[in-house]
Amino acid sequence: MTTAHVPVMAREAVAALAIQPDGIYVDGTFGRGGHSRLILAALGEKGRLIALDRDPDAIAAGAAMNDARLTLRQRAFSQLNAVLNELDVGQVNGVLLDIGVSSPQLDDAERGFSFRFDAPLDMRMDTRSGLTAAQWLATASEGEIGEVIREYGEERFAKSIARALVTARQQQAIERTAQLAQIIANAVGWREAGQHPATRSFQAIRIYLNRELEELTSVLPQCVDRLTPGGRLAVISFHSLEDRIVKRFMRAESQGEQLPLRLPVRAASLKPGRLRMVGRAQHPGDAEVAANPRARSAVLRVAERLAGDSA
């Protein structure tokens, strides 16, 4: 069963782009097209939207939109430069990124993202390539499993969980979501009210397998390179690790090169910042969180490209 995707902070994010009717915009995470529909509604006849997603189900859903202003590509957003080059597009007026897994992905049991269903342990955003979670768990060392769960899930019981998984797979291959969740629950118990003990581990494995943090780190400078002066970058993140990357990147790009300590470098020779922060970080309101609990951890950050030399 799949649930209709409810885009988080959709109106705030699209408003933050300050859309020009004849501009060119990029939705780097098409999902089920919630943000894209709002962008298209704000564009005029000469406007253009380029939407990317590595999930084949997302691309299939987008094909039904039938809007001549929309160009869909099944690509990871880290390939932004390549896609724009293929389309002979130089600069764009805005880029929107909605990081993480979508509601349809979580609610489709066969995708293996959630422990709410007993399903094959997959977790790949692009089902055409890469290792499934089951394949990775079958071969990864105890140390590697522990490191992934600790680093990407910020799970303090990572060592205990890794040990339990390696012990369990010696008896039976770990191939289903319910099986993985039960092994973790048995290993660490229910320590936090309202949160399944496997929550952080599932999140960590998904982030690691899909290289989500690496993808984000790769695309951010590409976005700035491609923005025309005055163009906006809007990023919605749901995880502290993602938000930290976005926050630090935007801050660094707004400050420009810093004067090295105790080195004879003239301040005038340093590259100036390429971005201007637009307002403070935004969070969903109480009404949105009540209607869509998955929105509760969302953070929206916005920055604007300054005039100056392109990278």
C-alpha positions in Angstrom: 0.0 0.0 0.0 1.3 3.5 -0.8 0.2 6.8 0.6 -0.1 10.1 -1.3 3.1 12.1 -0.7 2.5 15.3 1.3 5.4 17.7 0.5 6.7 19.3 3.7 6.9 23.1 3.9 5.9 23.2 0.2 4.5 26.8 0.1 7.3 28.2 2.2 10.0 26.5 0.1 8.4 27.6 -3.2 7.8 31.1 -1.9 11.5 31.3 -0.9 12.5 30.7 -4.5 11.0 34.1 -5.4 9.9 32.6 -8.8 10.2 34.7 -11.9 7.5 33.7 -14.4 9.9 33.2 -17.3 12.7 31.7 -15.2 14.4 28.3 -15.2 14.2 26.2 -12.0 15.4 22.9 -10.8 13.5 20.5 -8.5 16.3 18.2 -7.5 14.0 15.8 -5.6 10.9 15.4 -7.6 9.3 12.7 -5.4 5.6 12.7 -6.4 5.7 16.3 -7.7 4.2 18.2 -4.9 6.8 21.0 -5.0 7.1 20.8 -8.8 3.4 21.5 -9.2 3.6 24.6 -7.1 6.6 25.8 -9.0 4.8 25.2 -12.3 1.7 27.1 -11.0 3.9 30.1 -10.4 5.7 29.9 -13.8 4.4 31.5 -17.0 4.3 30.0 -20.4 7.9 30.6 -21.1 9.1 29.3 -17.7 10.9 26.0 -17.4 11.2 23.4 -14.7 13.9 20.6 -14.7 13.1 17.9 -12.2 15.4 15.0 -11.1 14.8 11.9 -9.1 16.7 8.6 -9.0 13.6 6.7 -8.0 12.0 5.1 -11.1 8.6 5.2 -9.3 8.9 9.0 -9.0 9.7 9.4 -12.7 6.7 7.2 -13.6 4.4 9.3 -11.5 5.8 12.5 -13.0 5.3 11.3 -16.6 1.5 11.7 -16.0 1.8 15.4 -15.4 2.0 16.2 -19.1 3.3 19.7 -18.9 5.5 21.0 -21.8 7.4 23.2 -19.3 8.5 20.2 -17.3 11.6 18.2 -18.1 12.0 15.0 -16.1 15.3 13.0 -15.7 15.9 9.9 -13.7 19.2 10.9 -12.2 20.6 11.6 -8.7 20.8 15.3 -7.9 24.6 15.0 -7.6 24.5 14.8 -11.4 23.0 18.3 -11.7 25.9 19.7 -13.8 25.8 16.8 -16.2 22.0 17.0 -16.7 22.1 20.8 -17.3 24.9 20.3 -19.8 22.9 17.6 -21.6 20.0 20.0 -21.8 22.2 22.9 -22.9 21.2 24.9 -19.9 23.8 27.3 -18.4 22.4 29.2 -15.5 19.2 28.7 -13.6 17.1 31.0 -11.4 16.5 28.6 -8.5 17.1 25.1 -7.1 14.9 23.3 -4.6 16.2 20.2 -2.7 14.0 18.2 -0.4 16.4 15.7 1.2 15.7 12.2 2.4 13.1 9.5 1.9 9.5 10.3 0.7 6.3 9.1 2.2 5.5 6.8 -0.8 8.9 5.2 -0.4 8.3 4.6 3.4 4.8 3.4 2.8 5.6 1.0 0.0 6.4 -2.2 1.9 8.3 -3.7 -1.0 10.9 -0.9 -0.9 12.1 -2.1 2.5 12.6 1.3 4.0 10.3 0.8 7.0 10.0 -1.7 9.9 6.3 -1.1 10.0 5.9 -3.8 7.3 7.4 -7.2 7.0 9.0 -7.0 3.6 12.2 -7.7 1.7 15.2 -5.7 3.0 16.0 -3.4 0.1 16.3 0.3 1.0 17.7 1.4 -2.4 16.3 4.7 -3.8 17.3 3.5 -7.3 16.2 -0.1 -7.5 18.2 -0.5 -10.7 21.6 -0.5 -9.1 23.6 -0.9 -5.9 23.5 -3.4 -3.0 20.3 -4.0 -1.1 20.4 -3.7 2.7 20.2 -7.5 2.9 23.2 -8.0 0.7 25.2 -5.4 2.6 24.3 -6.9 6.0 25.4 -10.4 4.7 28.9 -9.3 4.0 29.8 -6.2 6.0 32.1 -6.7 9.0 31.0 -6.1 12.6 33.2 -3.1 12.7 31.8 -1.6 9.5 28.2 -2.2 10.6 28.8 -0.6 13.9 30.5 2.4 12.3 27.7 3.0 9.9 25.0 2.8 12.6 27.0 5.1 14.9 28.0 7.7 12.3 24.8 7.9 10.2 22.2 7.0 12.8 23.9 8.7 15.8 23.0 5.5 17.7 24.9 5.1 21.0 24.2 1.3 21.1 25.8 0.8 17.7 28.4 -1.7 18.9 25.8 -3.9 20.6 23.5 -3.8 17.6 26.4 -4.7 15.2 27.4 -7.6 17.4 23.8 -8.9 17.5 23.5 -8.7 13.7 26.6 -10.6 13.0 25.7 -13.3 15.5 22.2 -13.6 14.1 23.3 -13.8 10.4 25.5 -16.8 11.3 22.2 -18.7 12.1 20.0 -17.2 9.4 20.4 -14.6 6.6 18.9 -11.3 7.5 16.6 -10.7 4.5 13.4 -9.0 5.8 12.6 -5.7 7.6 10.7 -7.3 10.5 13.6 -9.7 11.1 16.1 -6.9 11.3 13.9 -4.8 13.5 13.4 -7.7 15.9 17.1 -8.5 16.2 17.8 -4.8 17.1 15.0 -4.7 19.6 16.2 -7.8 21.3 19.7 -6.5 21.5 19.0 -3.1 23.0 15.4 -3.2 24.3 12.8 -0.4 24.2 14.7 2.5 25.8 12.9 5.5 24.4 9.2 6.1 24.7 7.5 6.5 21.4 10.4 5.4 19.3 11.2 1.9 18.0 14.7 0.8 18.9 15.4 0.1 15.3 14.6 3.6 14.1 18.1 5.0 14.0 19.6 1.8 12.6 17.2 1.7 9.7 17.9 5.4 9.0 21.6 4.8 9.1 21.7 1.9 6.8 19.4 3.8 4.3 21.6 6.9 4.4 24.8 4.8 3.9 23.5 2.6 1.1 22.2 5.5 -0.9 25.2 7.7 -0.1 22.8 10.5 0.9 25.3 12.7 2.7 27.9 12.4 -0.1 25.2 13.2 -2.7 24.2 16.3 -0.7 27.8 17.4 -0.3 28.4 17.0 -4.0 25.3 18.9 -5.3 25.5 22.0 -3.1 28.5 23.7 -4.8 27.0 22.7 -8.2 23.8 24.6 -7.3 25.8 27.7 -6.5 27.8 27.4 -9.7 24.6 27.2 -11.7 22.6 30.0 -10.0 22.3 33.3 -11.8 22.9 36.4 -9.6 19.7 36.8 -7.5 18.9 33.1 -7.9 17.8 31.2 -4.8 18.8 27.8 -3.3 16.2 26.3 -0.9 17.0 23.1 1.0 14.7 21.2 3.2 16.4 18.6 5.4 15.0 16.2 8.0 18.1 14.8 9.7 20.7 16.7 11.9 23.6 15.4 9.8 22.0 16.7 6.6 21.1 20.1 8.1 24.6 20.5 9.5 26.1 20.0 6.0 23.7 22.6 4.5 24.1 25.1 7.3 27.9 24.9 7.2 28.0 25.1 3.4 25.8 28.1 3.2 27.7 29.9 6.0 31.0 29.2 4.3 29.8 30.4 0.9 28.4 33.6 2.5 31.6 34.4 4.3 34.0 33.7 1.3 37.6 32.9 1.7 39.0 33.6 5.2 42.3 35.4 5.9 44.8 32.7 6.9 46.4 33.2 10.3 50.0 34.5 10.3 50.3 34.3 6.5 51.2 37.3 4.3 48.0 37.3 2.3 46.1 40.5 1.4 42.4 40.5 2.2 41.7 42.0 -1.2 43.1 38.8 -2.9 40.6 36.5 -1.2 37.5 35.4 -3.0 34.4 37.0 -1.7 31.3 35.0 -0.6 29.0 33.8 -3.4 25.8 33.5 -1.3 23.7 35.7 0.9 21.7 34.0 3.6 17.9 34.7 3.3 16.3 34.9 6.7 16.7 32.4 9.5 16.1 28.6 9.3 12.4 27.9 9.0 10.5 25.1 10.7 7.0 23.7 10.0 4.1 25.2 12.0 2.1 23.3 14.6 -0.8 22.8 12.2 1.4 21.2 9.5 3.1 18.9 12.1 -0.4 17.9 13.4 -1.5 17.1 9.9 1.7 15.5 8.8 3.8 14.2 11.8 6.8 13.4 9.5 7.2 17.1 9.1 8.3 17.7 12.7 12.0 17.5 12.1 12.1 19.5 8.9 14.4 22.5 8.5 14.3 24.9 5.5 17.3 27.0 4.7 17.5 29.5 1.9 20.4 31.4 0.3 20.7 33.8 -2.7 23.4 33.9 -5.3 25.4 37.2 -5.2 26.7 38.9 -8.3 30.4 38.1 -9.1 32.6 35.6 -10.9 31.1 32.2 -11.6 33.1 29.2 -10.4 
